Amino acid sequence: MQQMNFDYVSKLHHLFFGCAPVRIRAIHLCGQVPSVVRDVILRAGSWFMSRSFRARSLLHFGTEEQILAGLEECGISKRELPDFMGGDLDPDFFSEWWQRQDSNT
């Protein structure tokens, strides 16, 4: 699975909650980390998250199969996930779509 650093997550948070004119129902955070590391990250991260962000955050940890099963329970199928997360969606699809949209304007 792809690693995300704090700067990247901070930019995503600003994009989703500060710029995008959409209502975010849930954010699914997935990871394959040991439980001790996960607990430290969650406690430290909760200091920086707003109440609304914490309420919308759903955490999926464990093996790839456990994460996929948790996402499936939330209505997110393998068909909708990029291949680096064990899904069937080609991650280049989004960049190619974005480039087509950009060239049409």
Order of alpha helices (4+ residues) and beta strands (2+ residues): alpha-beta-alpha-alpha-beta-alpha-alpha
